[in-house]
Amino acid sequence: YSSWHPNVVVKVAMDRHGIGLRVVKQLSDEGIKTNMTVMVTFNQLYLAAKAGATYVSLFFNRARDAGLDAVRTIQEIVPVLERDTESRLICGSIRKPEDVEEIVTAGAHVVTITPKVLQQMPFHQKTEETIAEFDESWKEFVAKNKLKLPRQNVVAPI
């Protein structure tokens, strides 16, 4: 797969027997970029990074589902990765926009966001209310001053 394009990164799953770690080590030794995935603990992330994974993937909400403090894991692993390895931390298993905020402020290098969550991120009710107030004020201003405005093209949301 890595021969297809320089941007291809081979995903390898963590497993309890260390087979994935051996695969990552071999691929790393061959100069092939890897993303070790399906991890929920500091120890898993650390082992993957030391094996040579280009990216180590924390499944953020699955870690939480297991009763772990995923934010703390990010805060603790990132300095270690940056000090001792070339690995970058990816966080996935994102369920809501607030997860992105927590992950980014905790220091993760990359966040994978589903289209559903990405579409929710620009929204806030207060923003919508404020826009409606601005529009109403403009309409009142135009009516009060009897202005004739040229017709404007409206840009549809993305």
C-alpha positions as CSV (number, residue, x, y, z in Angstrom):
1,Y,0.0,0.0,0.0
2,S,2.8,2.4,0.9
3,S,4.1,2.3,-2.7
4,W,0.8,3.8,-4.0
5,H,1.7,7.3,-2.9
6,P,4.0,9.0,-0.4
7,N,1.0,10.2,1.7
8,V,-0.2,6.6,2.3
9,V,0.0,5.6,5.9
10,V,-0.5,1.9,6.8
11,K,-2.9,1.3,9.7
12,V,-1.9,-1.4,12.1
13,A,-4.1,-2.4,15.1
14,M,-2.7,-2.8,18.6
15,D,-3.2,-6.3,20.0
16,R,-2.5,-8.0,23.3
17,H,0.1,-10.4,21.9
18,G,2.4,-7.7,20.4
19,I,2.0,-8.8,16.8
20,G,1.0,-5.3,15.7
21,L,4.0,-3.9,17.5
22,R,6.3,-6.2,15.6
23,V,4.6,-5.3,12.3
24,V,5.0,-1.6,13.0
25,K,8.7,-2.1,13.9
26,Q,9.4,-4.0,10.7
27,L,7.5,-1.4,8.5
28,S,9.3,1.5,10.3
29,D,12.6,-0.2,9.7
30,E,11.7,-0.3,6.0
31,G,10.8,3.5,6.0
32,I,7.1,2.8,5.7
33,K,4.8,5.3,7.6
34,T,2.3,3.7,10.0
35,N,-0.6,4.6,12.2
36,M,-1.0,2.2,15.1
37,T,-4.6,2.3,16.0
38,V,-7.3,1.0,18.4
39,M,-5.5,2.2,21.5
40,V,-6.9,3.5,24.8
41,T,-4.0,3.6,27.3
42,F,-0.8,5.5,27.8
43,N,1.2,2.3,27.8
44,Q,-0.2,1.2,24.4
45,L,0.6,4.6,22.9
46,Y,4.1,4.6,24.3
47,L,4.9,1.1,23.1
48,A,3.6,1.9,19.6
49,A,5.7,5.1,19.5
50,K,8.8,3.2,20.6
51,A,8.2,0.6,18.0
52,G,8.4,3.4,15.4
53,A,4.8,4.2,14.5
54,T,4.5,7.5,12.6
55,Y,1.2,8.1,14.3
56,V,-0.3,6.6,17.4
57,S,-4.1,6.7,17.7
58,L,-6.0,7.2,20.9
59,F,-9.7,6.2,20.7
60,F,-10.8,9.1,22.9
61,N,-14.3,8.2,23.9
62,R,-13.7,4.5,23.9
63,A,-11.0,5.2,26.5
64,R,-13.6,7.1,28.5
65,D,-16.1,4.2,28.0
66,A,-13.4,2.0,29.7
67,G,-13.3,4.4,32.7
68,L,-10.0,6.0,31.7
69,D,-9.2,9.8,31.8
70,A,-8.6,10.3,28.1
71,V,-7.7,14.0,28.6
72,R,-5.1,13.1,31.1
73,T,-3.7,10.5,28.8
74,I,-3.3,13.1,26.1
75,Q,-1.6,15.5,28.5
76,E,0.8,12.9,29.7
77,I,1.7,11.2,26.4
78,V,2.3,14.2,24.2
79,P,5.4,15.5,26.0
80,V,6.8,12.0,26.1
81,L,6.2,11.5,22.4
82,E,7.8,14.9,21.6
83,R,10.8,14.2,23.9
84,D,11.5,10.6,23.1
85,T,10.0,9.8,19.6
86,E,9.0,11.1,16.2
87,S,5.4,9.9,16.7
88,R,2.4,12.2,16.5
89,L,-0.8,11.6,18.5
90,I,-4.0,11.2,16.6
91,C,-7.3,11.3,18.6
92,G,-10.4,9.6,17.1
93,S,-13.7,8.3,18.5
94,I,-15.1,11.8,18.6
95,R,-18.8,12.1,19.4
96,K,-19.5,15.8,19.9
97,P,-17.9,19.2,19.3
98,E,-16.9,19.5,22.9
99,D,-14.7,16.5,22.5
100,V,-12.7,18.4,19.9
101,E,-12.2,21.3,22.3
102,E,-11.0,19.0,25.1
103,I,-8.6,17.1,22.7
104,V,-7.1,20.2,21.2
105,T,-6.6,22.0,24.5
106,A,-5.0,18.9,26.0
107,G,-2.4,19.0,23.2
108,A,-3.1,16.3,20.7
109,H,-1.4,16.7,17.3
110,V,-4.2,15.5,15.1
111,V,-8.0,15.1,15.6
112,T,-10.1,13.0,13.3
113,I,-13.6,14.4,13.1
114,T,-16.6,12.9,11.5
115,P,-18.6,15.0,9.1
116,K,-21.6,14.9,11.5
117,V,-19.5,16.5,14.3
118,L,-17.7,18.9,11.9
119,Q,-21.1,20.2,10.7
120,Q,-22.1,20.9,14.4
121,M,-18.9,22.8,15.3
122,P,-19.8,26.2,13.8
123,F,-23.2,26.3,15.5
124,H,-24.1,28.1,18.7
125,Q,-27.6,29.3,19.6
126,K,-26.3,32.7,20.8
127,T,-24.6,33.2,17.4
128,E,-27.9,32.5,15.6
129,E,-29.8,34.8,17.9
130,T,-27.3,37.6,17.4
131,I,-27.5,37.3,13.6
132,A,-31.3,37.4,13.8
133,E,-31.0,40.6,15.9
134,F,-28.6,42.2,13.4
135,D,-30.9,41.3,10.5
136,E,-33.9,42.8,12.4
137,S,-32.0,46.0,13.2
138,W,-31.0,46.4,9.6
139,K,-34.6,45.9,8.4
140,E,-35.7,48.6,10.9
141,F,-33.0,51.0,9.7
142,V,-33.9,50.5,6.0
143,A,-37.6,51.0,6.7
144,K,-37.1,54.0,9.0
145,N,-34.8,55.7,6.4
146,K,-36.9,54.6,3.4
147,L,-33.9,53.2,1.7
148,K,-34.0,51.3,-1.6
149,L,-31.3,48.8,-1.6
150,P,-30.0,46.9,-4.6
151,R,-30.9,43.2,-4.7
152,Q,-28.1,41.2,-3.2
153,N,-27.1,37.6,-4.0
154,V,-27.3,35.4,-1.0
155,V,-24.6,32.8,-0.5
156,A,-25.9,29.4,0.5
157,P,-24.3,27.7,3.5
158,I,-21.7,25.1,2.7
